[in-house]
Amino acid sequence: MRALIHFMYRGGWSFQILAADCETLLIGYRRVRNKQILLRVVGKLGGSVELVEAQMAGSNRGSVWVDVSPSNFEILARRPVSVRGPMQPLIT
């Protein structure tokens, strides 16, 4: 499945995953403990870690296209998404 990982720094690193149409939310915002974990998530999903590092250095936000396998998507989707409460760590 083609998807877009959008990430940003808002007092901590977080990301969300959108469908290829860039309108359908697949995974709501998830917080990670540090930028190395975010880079690891992007790498495991098949994204360009080098592109993400360059975007992080420039503006602390960005996006990268990935092809998410069904098994990887299931792992991400298992975590509950809280829209009102604090974001939960995805990977520690």
VENSULKA-V707147 format. One record per residue. N is the residue number from 1. RES is the residue in one letter. SS is DSSP state (H for helix, E for strand, C for the rest). Layout:
N	RES	SS
N	RES	SS
This chain:
1	M	C
2	R	E
3	A	E
4	L	E
5	I	E
6	H	E
7	F	E
8	M	E
9	Y	E
10	R	C
11	G	C
12	G	C
13	W	E
14	S	E
15	F	E
16	Q	E
17	I	E
18	L	E
19	A	E
20	A	C
21	D	C
22	C	C
23	E	C
24	T	C
25	L	E
26	L	E
27	I	E
28	G	E
29	Y	E
30	R	E
31	R	E
32	V	C
33	R	C
34	N	C
35	K	H
36	Q	H
37	I	H
38	L	H
39	L	H
40	R	H
41	V	H
42	V	H
43	G	H
44	K	H
45	L	C
46	G	C
47	G	C
48	S	C
49	V	H
50	E	H
51	L	H
52	V	H
53	E	H
54	A	H
55	Q	H
56	M	H
57	A	H
58	G	H
59	S	H
60	N	C
61	R	E
62	G	E
63	S	E
64	V	E
65	W	E
66	V	E
67	D	E
68	V	C
69	S	C
70	P	H
71	S	H
72	N	H
73	F	H
74	E	H
75	I	H
76	L	H
77	A	H
78	R	C
79	R	C
80	P	C
81	V	C
82	S	C
83	V	C
84	R	C
85	G	C
86	P	C
87	M	C
88	Q	C
89	P	E
90	L	C
91	I	C
92	T	C
